[in-house]
Amino acid sequence: MQLHYFLNTKPQYRQFVDKADLIWMLPVFWIGFKILVFPGLAAARRYGALPVMGAAAMIGSAALVGCISASSLLVFSSVLCVATTVPSLDDAPDVAP
């Protein structure tokens, strides 16, 4: 997911904002990551790591498709936040039952 962020995000944002405004838009990745990591850990404790990782991969893949087809800055930023956040739950530390 971070590879997608590194390679694709800047050109996709350029469709909607000027080059000078990119500095304000690129942190959406990290904002989304910080927001959803803790609920992801709670879900992993409750449902188990494997089901949560599987759901995260499916949601993240669907959100990447949404990034490609976004028609506005608001839609793109929202979908990017989901796309880069949900699979990051795979990086969460192991949780003991």
C-alpha positions in Angstrom: 0.0 0.0 0.0 2.8 2.4 0.7 4.2 1.6 -2.7 0.9 2.8 -4.2 1.2 6.0 -2.0 4.7 6.6 -3.2 4.1 6.1 -6.9 0.5 7.1 -7.6 -0.7 9.6 -5.0 1.1 12.7 -6.2 0.1 12.4 -9.9 -3.5 11.6 -8.8 -3.7 14.6 -6.6 -2.3 16.8 -9.4 -5.6 16.2 -11.2 -7.4 18.2 -8.5 -4.8 20.6 -6.9 -1.9 22.8 -7.9 1.6 21.7 -7.3 2.0 24.3 -4.5 -1.0 22.8 -2.6 0.4 19.2 -2.6 2.2 19.8 0.7 -1.2 20.2 2.4 -2.8 17.2 0.7 -0.2 14.5 0.9 -0.4 13.9 4.7 -3.9 12.4 4.2 -2.2 9.0 4.1 -0.7 9.4 7.6 -3.8 10.9 9.0 -5.9 8.0 7.9 -3.3 5.5 9.2 -3.3 7.1 12.7 -7.1 7.3 12.8 -7.8 3.6 12.0 -4.9 1.7 13.5 -6.4 1.5 17.0 -9.9 0.4 15.9 -8.1 -2.2 13.8 -6.3 -3.6 16.8 -9.6 -3.8 18.7 -11.2 -5.7 15.7 -8.2 -8.1 15.6 -8.6 -8.8 19.3 -12.3 -9.5 18.9 -12.4 -11.4 15.6 -8.9 -12.7 15.2 -6.0 -11.4 13.1 -6.6 -13.5 10.0 -10.3 -12.4 9.3 -9.4 -8.8 10.0 -6.4 -8.9 7.6 -8.6 -10.5 4.9 -11.3 -8.0 5.2 -8.7 -5.2 5.3 -7.1 -6.4 2.0 -10.5 -6.6 0.3 -11.6 -3.1 1.5 -8.2 -1.7 0.6 -8.3 -3.1 -2.9 -11.8 -1.8 -3.5 -10.7 1.6 -2.3 -7.7 1.7 -4.7 -10.2 1.2 -7.5 -12.1 4.2 -6.1 -8.9 6.2 -6.1 -8.5 5.7 -9.8 -12.1 6.6 -10.6 -12.5 9.5 -8.2 -14.1 12.6 -9.7 -13.4 15.2 -7.1 -10.8 16.1 -4.5 -13.1 15.2 -1.6 -13.9 11.8 -3.1 -10.2 11.1 -3.9 -9.0 12.2 -0.4 -11.7 10.1 1.4 -11.0 7.0 -0.7 -7.3 7.4 -0.4 -7.6 7.6 3.4 -9.5 4.3 3.4 -7.2 2.7 0.8 -4.0 3.4 2.7 -5.4 2.8 6.1 -7.2 -0.4 6.0 -4.4 -2.6 4.7 -2.1 -1.0 7.3 -4.0 -3.1 9.8 -1.9 -6.0 8.4 1.1 -4.3 10.0 -0.5 -4.3 13.5 1.4 -6.1 16.2 0.4 -9.6 17.1 -2.4 -9.7 19.6 -2.7 -12.3 22.3 -6.2 -13.6 23.0 
